[in-house]
Amino acid sequence: MNQVTVDEYILKSGTWQAALNMLRELMLALDMEETVKWGTPVYCINGKNVVGMASFKAYTGLWFYQGVFLQDKHKRLLSASEDASRGMRQWRFQSADEIEADLDLIIAYVREAIENSRAGKEIKPQRNKPFDLPAELKDALKTDPGLKKQYNLLSYSKRRDFARYIDQAKRPETRQRRLEKSVLLIREGRGLMDQYK
């Protein structure tokens, strides 16, 4: 699978192109290294993720990978999913005009994030955090010894990713679709996130 470039990501963002271009110029002006990780633009200092940007239907935003250390005096940051990333914080924007109005403040937040990164401030991910198998996956592993063997050959984090992926779906149809996708990947010895690496 070919990795998308930052230019391609921005071109595919539709109405968010102007906003993402503005944010990109800002990140590059602050001398960060630009890359793509997990299919979205990420900006680094000395190989460490500092800020990422992404667009969705209703908003675009910046993700501060170690945002928990930002002072956030202006209360602009939202906590990302606590389970997935204890340190990540996001700042959402509804328009390019909003970004332009807050440009100086955005610069201040990003500079603080850069300094925190240089100072080595980071929350280390929890390793081997326990997880429960959703019933659908448990049943599939119980009825198919070959699948169970392949699943057990995967790393702990890959097994956990599959369990969470299925478990986070609310509707039974969605859970079933996710199980089917997971079974195919497990049989191939691939993790759920391998395509993004």
Residue frames relative to the residue before (quaternion, step in Angstrom):
aa qw qx qy qz dx dy dz
M 1.0000 0.0000 0.0000 0.0000 0.00 0.00 0.00
N 0.3761 -0.7326 0.5216 0.2231 3.59 -0.82 0.97
Q 0.4399 -0.6842 0.5247 0.2511 3.52 -1.04 0.88
V 0.4368 -0.6814 0.5230 0.2672 3.56 -0.92 0.90
T 0.3666 -0.7034 0.5551 0.2505 3.59 -1.10 0.62
V 0.6556 -0.4888 0.3807 0.4317 3.57 -1.27 0.25
D 0.6256 0.5381 -0.3387 0.4521 3.60 0.97 -0.82
E 0.6689 0.4951 -0.2965 0.4685 3.59 0.92 -0.91
Y 0.6229 0.5420 -0.3376 0.4520 3.57 0.99 -0.84
I 0.6810 0.4839 -0.2876 0.4683 3.57 0.88 -0.96
L 0.6466 0.5283 -0.3248 0.4442 3.61 0.92 -0.85
K 0.7081 0.4540 -0.2591 0.4747 3.58 1.04 -0.76
S 0.5618 0.6526 -0.3715 0.3471 3.61 1.24 -0.16
G 0.4258 -0.7440 0.4395 0.2683 3.59 1.27 0.08
T 0.8613 -0.0286 0.0475 0.5051 3.55 -0.74 -1.09
W 0.6522 0.5408 -0.3126 0.4294 3.60 1.22 -0.30
Q 0.3565 0.7709 -0.4786 0.2225 3.62 1.22 0.04
A 0.6799 0.4889 -0.3033 0.4546 3.61 0.79 -0.97
A 0.6606 0.5098 -0.3079 0.4571 3.58 0.94 -0.88
L 0.6865 0.4776 -0.2877 0.4668 3.59 0.88 -0.92
N 0.6270 0.5236 -0.3418 0.4646 3.60 1.02 -0.70
M 0.6328 0.5254 -0.3257 0.4663 3.57 1.03 -0.79
L 0.6728 0.4851 -0.2907 0.4770 3.59 0.91 -0.92
R 0.6360 0.5370 -0.3264 0.4479 3.58 0.98 -0.82
E 0.6468 0.5164 -0.3196 0.4613 3.59 0.89 -0.90
L 0.6407 0.5312 -0.3130 0.4576 3.54 1.01 -0.84
M 0.6683 0.5038 -0.3023 0.4562 3.60 0.87 -0.96
L 0.6870 0.4777 -0.2854 0.4673 3.57 0.92 -0.90
A 0.6222 0.5396 -0.3389 0.4548 3.59 1.10 -0.65
L 0.6856 0.4566 -0.2761 0.4951 3.58 1.21 -0.47
D 0.5184 -0.7151 0.3615 0.2987 3.56 1.28 0.58
M 0.3917 0.6816 -0.5248 0.3265 3.54 0.89 0.90
E 0.5022 -0.6260 0.5054 0.3170 3.53 -1.25 0.54
E 0.2665 -0.7732 0.5585 0.1385 3.57 -0.89 0.95
T 0.1075 0.7730 -0.6182 0.0934 3.55 -0.98 0.91
V 0.3437 -0.6862 0.5783 0.2765 3.56 -1.30 -0.09
K 0.0568 0.7669 -0.6354 0.0703 3.55 -0.87 1.04
W 0.8353 0.0923 -0.1055 0.5316 3.55 -1.01 0.85
G 0.6848 -0.5271 0.2693 0.4251 3.57 1.14 0.71
T 0.7169 0.3859 -0.2516 0.5233 3.61 1.25 0.11
P 0.6017 -0.5675 0.4136 0.3805 3.60 -1.21 0.46
V 0.0314 -0.7777 0.6275 -0.0201 3.54 -1.01 0.94
Y 0.1974 -0.7773 0.5921 0.0793 3.56 -1.05 0.86
C 0.1251 -0.8337 0.5370 -0.0303 3.51 -0.75 1.20
I 0.1817 -0.7024 0.6704 0.1556 3.50 -1.42 0.30
N 0.8423 -0.0680 0.0007 0.5347 3.58 -0.71 1.09
G 0.7332 -0.4510 0.2230 0.4574 3.55 0.96 0.94
K 0.6088 0.5423 -0.3553 0.4572 3.61 1.26 -0.05
N 0.4676 -0.6659 0.5072 0.2840 3.58 -0.92 0.92
V 0.1164 -0.7932 0.5959 0.0480 3.57 -0.82 1.03
V 0.8040 -0.0446 0.0998 0.5845 3.57 0.71 -1.15
G 0.0934 -0.7560 0.6440 0.0709 3.54 -1.15 0.71
M 0.1544 -0.7761 0.5970 0.1319 3.56 -1.21 0.36
A 0.0254 0.7911 -0.6088 0.0539 3.53 -1.14 0.71
S 0.2258 -0.7591 0.5906 0.1549 3.54 -1.26 0.40
F 0.1331 -0.7576 0.6371 0.0497 3.51 -1.22 0.70
K 0.7349 -0.3948 0.2733 0.4790 3.60 -1.21 -0.06
A 0.8087 0.3363 -0.1451 0.4602 3.58 0.71 -1.09
Y 0.8183 0.0537 -0.0027 0.5722 3.61 1.14 -0.39
T 0.2382 -0.6846 0.6511 0.2250 3.47 -1.44 0.09
G 0.0106 -0.8490 0.5280 -0.0186 3.58 -1.08 0.38
L 0.4035 -0.6457 0.5904 0.2678 3.45 -1.47 0.11
W 0.1755 -0.7537 0.6251 0.1017 3.54 -1.11 0.78
F 0.1859 -0.7623 0.6137 0.0874 3.55 -0.74 1.10
Y 0.3992 -0.7728 0.4426 0.2181 3.55 -0.36 1.28
Q 0.7669 0.1831 -0.1233 0.6026 3.58 1.10 -0.66
G 0.1246 0.8609 -0.4802 0.1126 3.54 1.09 0.84
V 0.5090 0.6508 -0.4175 0.3783 3.58 1.20 -0.39
F 0.6861 0.4834 -0.2801 0.4660 3.61 1.15 -0.54
L 0.5288 0.6221 -0.4216 0.3945 3.62 1.24 -0.14
Q 0.5341 -0.6558 0.4337 0.3108 3.56 -1.01 0.81
D 0.0933 -0.8519 0.5071 0.0914 3.60 1.12 -0.71
K 0.0655 0.8390 -0.5328 0.0888 3.57 0.85 1.00
H 0.7248 0.4308 -0.2333 0.4844 3.58 1.12 -0.63
K 0.3950 -0.7699 0.4329 0.2526 3.57 1.34 0.24
R 0.3125 0.7643 -0.4997 0.2616 3.58 0.81 1.04
L 0.6821 0.5360 -0.2795 0.4115 3.59 1.15 -0.52
L 0.2218 -0.7343 0.6301 0.1209 3.51 -1.18 0.78
S 0.4824 -0.6455 0.5030 0.3124 3.52 -1.13 0.62
A 0.3910 -0.6712 0.5729 0.2616 3.55 -0.97 0.86
S 0.7444 -0.3684 0.2797 0.4816 3.57 -1.25 0.06
E 0.4348 -0.7318 0.4638 0.2455 3.56 -0.56 1.16
D 0.6457 0.5288 -0.3309 0.4404 3.58 1.00 -0.77
A 0.7298 0.4561 -0.2469 0.4454 3.55 0.87 -0.97
S 0.8231 -0.0472 0.0743 0.5610 3.57 0.86 -0.84
R 0.2909 -0.7984 0.5076 0.1425 3.54 -0.27 1.27
G 0.7382 0.4419 -0.2337 0.4530 3.59 1.08 -0.65
M 0.6005 0.6162 -0.3525 0.3680 3.59 1.16 -0.51
R 0.0323 -0.7570 0.6525 0.0132 3.53 -1.18 0.79
Q 0.1883 -0.7944 0.5690 0.0985 3.57 -1.12 0.64
W 0.1939 -0.7310 0.6433 0.1193 3.51 -1.30 0.57
R 0.1710 -0.8173 0.5472 0.0587 3.56 -0.53 1.19
F 0.1329 -0.7716 0.6197 0.0543 3.53 -1.18 0.77
Q 0.3293 -0.7562 0.5371 0.1766 3.56 -1.04 0.84
S 0.8122 0.0610 -0.0233 0.5797 3.61 1.22 -0.26
A 0.6115 -0.5215 0.4400 0.4007 3.54 -1.32 0.28
D 0.5981 0.5676 -0.3583 0.4379 3.61 1.09 -0.67
E 0.6344 0.5255 -0.3266 0.4634 3.58 1.01 -0.78
I 0.6335 0.5161 -0.3253 0.4760 3.57 1.03 -0.79
E 0.6627 0.5137 -0.3044 0.4521 3.56 0.88 -0.95
A 0.6566 0.5152 -0.3099 0.4555 3.60 0.97 -0.83
D 0.7632 0.3573 -0.1791 0.5078 3.60 1.08 -0.75
L 0.2594 0.8277 -0.4773 0.1410 3.59 1.27 0.19
D 0.6817 0.4815 -0.3040 0.4594 3.62 0.80 -0.93
L 0.6577 0.5037 -0.3057 0.4694 3.56 1.01 -0.81
I 0.6193 0.5319 -0.3355 0.4701 3.59 1.02 -0.79
I 0.6375 0.5256 -0.3205 0.4632 3.57 0.93 -0.92
A 0.6571 0.5125 -0.3168 0.4531 3.60 0.90 -0.90
Y 0.6586 0.4990 -0.3134 0.4680 3.61 0.92 -0.85
V 0.6719 0.4895 -0.3069 0.4635 3.60 0.88 -0.90
R 0.6391 0.5156 -0.3348 0.4623 3.61 0.95 -0.79
E 0.6367 0.5084 -0.3310 0.4760 3.59 0.98 -0.78
A 0.6410 0.5203 -0.3238 0.4621 3.60 0.99 -0.81
I 0.6334 0.5244 -0.3234 0.4682 3.59 1.04 -0.80
E 0.6686 0.4949 -0.3010 0.4664 3.57 0.91 -0.91
N 0.6326 0.5241 -0.3310 0.4644 3.58 1.00 -0.77
S 0.6424 0.5172 -0.3192 0.4669 3.56 1.02 -0.81
R 0.6643 0.4996 -0.3007 0.4676 3.58 0.93 -0.89
A 0.6733 0.4803 -0.2866 0.4835 3.58 1.14 -0.66
G 0.5138 -0.6834 0.3933 0.3382 3.59 1.30 -0.03
K 0.3885 0.7164 -0.4964 0.2990 3.60 1.19 0.36
E 0.3106 0.7421 -0.5543 0.2135 3.56 -0.66 1.07
I 0.3524 -0.6741 0.6051 0.2351 3.49 -1.24 0.60
K 0.3334 -0.7416 0.5503 0.1900 3.54 -0.71 1.06
P 0.5030 -0.6446 0.4677 0.3359 3.60 -0.96 0.75
Q 0.4908 -0.6395 0.4998 0.3168 3.53 -1.12 0.68
R 0.2771 -0.7720 0.5546 0.1402 3.56 -0.83 0.99
N 0.8722 0.0698 -0.0668 0.4795 3.51 -1.16 0.76
K 0.1619 0.7843 -0.5670 0.1928 3.53 0.98 0.93
P 0.4884 -0.6907 0.4359 0.3072 3.62 -0.74 0.96
F 0.0370 -0.7814 0.6228 0.0136 3.54 -1.20 0.60
D 0.3831 -0.7014 0.5545 0.2321 3.53 -1.27 0.48
L 0.4263 -0.6707 0.5412 0.2749 3.54 -1.12 0.69
P 0.4157 -0.6716 0.5358 0.2983 3.61 -0.89 0.82
A 0.6652 -0.5448 0.3401 0.3808 3.56 -1.14 0.68
E 0.6410 0.5445 -0.3319 0.4272 3.59 0.96 -0.85
L 0.6897 0.4593 -0.2796 0.4849 3.58 0.91 -0.89
K 0.6160 0.5502 -0.3411 0.4489 3.57 1.01 -0.80
D 0.6680 0.4975 -0.2937 0.4689 3.60 0.94 -0.93
A 0.6512 0.5167 -0.3200 0.4545 3.60 0.93 -0.86
L 0.6708 0.4880 -0.2975 0.4726 3.60 0.97 -0.83
K 0.6472 0.5308 -0.3164 0.4465 3.57 1.05 -0.76
T 0.7453 0.4192 -0.2252 0.4670 3.59 0.95 -0.85
D 0.7637 0.2878 -0.1672 0.5531 3.61 1.22 -0.29
P 0.2796 -0.8052 0.5006 0.1510 3.61 -0.04 1.29
G 0.6287 0.5411 -0.3391 0.4438 3.61 1.07 -0.70
L 0.6400 0.5104 -0.3085 0.4844 3.55 1.04 -0.81
K 0.6439 0.5258 -0.3212 0.4536 3.56 0.97 -0.87
K 0.6379 0.5259 -0.3237 0.4601 3.58 0.99 -0.85
Q 0.6655 0.4957 -0.3008 0.4701 3.61 0.91 -0.92
Y 0.6339 0.5361 -0.3215 0.4555 3.58 0.99 -0.87
N 0.6975 0.4787 -0.2730 0.4580 3.58 0.89 -0.93
L 0.6080 0.5457 -0.3537 0.4555 3.60 1.23 -0.35
L 0.5775 0.5925 -0.3741 0.4189 3.60 1.22 -0.41
S 0.5961 -0.5535 0.4337 0.3875 3.55 -1.23 0.43
Y 0.6767 -0.4930 0.3624 0.4096 3.54 -1.26 0.43
S 0.6865 0.4930 -0.2985 0.4433 3.60 0.85 -0.95
K 0.6419 0.5098 -0.3306 0.4677 3.62 1.05 -0.67
R 0.6312 0.5120 -0.3340 0.4773 3.59 1.01 -0.75
R 0.6514 0.5153 -0.3049 0.4661 3.57 0.98 -0.87
D 0.6262 0.5483 -0.3367 0.4404 3.61 0.98 -0.83
F 0.6606 0.4981 -0.3116 0.4674 3.59 0.91 -0.87
A 0.6497 0.5208 -0.3191 0.4526 3.58 0.92 -0.90
R 0.6829 0.4822 -0.2864 0.4682 3.60 0.88 -0.92
Y 0.6226 0.5669 -0.3319 0.4253 3.56 0.97 -0.92
I 0.7016 0.4379 -0.2636 0.4965 3.57 0.87 -0.92
D 0.6904 0.5202 -0.2806 0.4171 3.56 0.87 -0.98
Q 0.6526 0.5381 -0.3194 0.4273 3.61 1.08 -0.63
A 0.5697 0.5743 -0.3923 0.4379 3.60 1.20 -0.30
K 0.3557 -0.7599 0.5114 0.1856 3.57 -0.93 0.92
R 0.7340 0.4152 -0.2279 0.4867 3.58 0.88 -0.95
P 0.5721 -0.6173 0.4175 0.3425 3.61 -0.99 0.80
E 0.6413 0.5288 -0.3367 0.4425 3.61 0.98 -0.78
T 0.6528 0.5048 -0.3054 0.4751 3.55 1.02 -0.83
R 0.6299 0.5293 -0.3309 0.4621 3.58 0.97 -0.82
Q 0.6569 0.5113 -0.3061 0.4619 3.58 0.98 -0.86
R 0.6464 0.5085 -0.3197 0.4705 3.61 0.94 -0.85
R 0.6662 0.4963 -0.3017 0.4677 3.56 0.97 -0.85
L 0.6146 0.5336 -0.3430 0.4689 3.57 1.06 -0.70
E 0.6646 0.5086 -0.3079 0.4525 3.59 0.88 -0.92
K 0.6436 0.5017 -0.3194 0.4817 3.58 0.96 -0.83
S 0.6604 0.5230 -0.3022 0.4461 3.57 0.92 -0.93
V 0.6373 0.5373 -0.3263 0.4458 3.58 0.94 -0.89
L 0.6424 0.5225 -0.3220 0.4590 3.60 0.95 -0.86
L 0.6874 0.4762 -0.2841 0.4690 3.59 0.88 -0.92
I 0.6342 0.5299 -0.3328 0.4542 3.59 0.96 -0.83
R 0.6459 0.5267 -0.3208 0.4499 3.60 0.93 -0.89
E 0.6929 0.4526 -0.2625 0.4961 3.59 1.13 -0.69
G 0.4724 -0.6884 0.4278 0.3463 3.58 1.28 -0.10
R 0.5260 0.6351 -0.3935 0.4064 3.56 1.26 0.45
G 0.4145 -0.6834 0.5420 0.2594 3.53 -1.21 0.60
L 0.6815 -0.5039 0.3633 0.3869 3.52 -1.29 0.41
M 0.7712 0.3644 -0.1797 0.4900 3.59 0.98 -0.82
D 0.3722 0.7682 -0.4635 0.2377 3.61 1.26 0.01
Q 0.6361 0.5592 -0.3363 0.4118 3.58 1.01 -0.74
Y 0.6870 0.4846 -0.2801 0.4634 3.61 1.19 -0.45
K 0.5927 0.5899 -0.3673 0.4073 3.58 1.24 -0.13
